[in-house]
């Protein structure tokens, strides 16, 4: 059975992982998010209690 011979398939596996590890990480690291989060102030907004009649 030729599929049990790991000789060609192991090299294919190694080279494919080598390509994946050299091509994909720079693309992922270079990705920039379009909406960078902005820092918000630490002050709490002034809130007022609700004065609803509950009867």
N, C-alpha and C positions, 0 to 999 in steps of 0.2 A: 504494500500500500504506500503510495508516494506521499500521502498527506502526513504520514508518521515520521517522515524524514525532516528534521527541523533545520537542516542546513540552509536552504534558500529562504525559508520563511522567517527565520530568526534575523537574517540580515535585512530583509524587507521591514521587519518590525523595528529594528534598531535605526535604520535610516529614516523611516517615517517619523519616529519620535524625535530624532535629531532635527529634522526639518520643522516639526511642530514646535519644538522648544527654541528654535532660533528665529522663526518667523512670527509666531503669534505673540510672545511676550512684549516685544517692542511696540506692536500695534495696540496692545491693551494698555501699556504704560503711557503711550502718547495720546490716549483718548482723553478728551476734555469734555466736561459736562457743560451743556449749554446754559443751564441755570445754576450758577454758583450760589450757595446760600449766603445771605447777607447777615451780618451780626445784628441782633436786636438789642435794644436798650434793656438794661436790667431793672428799670423802673416799672412798677406794676401800674397798669392803667387804673384810673379812678373809676370805681364801680359804685352804683347806687342800688340800694335794695328795691325790690319790687313792692309797690304799695297797691296790690290788687285786692279788692274786696272778695273774700272767699265765702260769702254767705248768699 
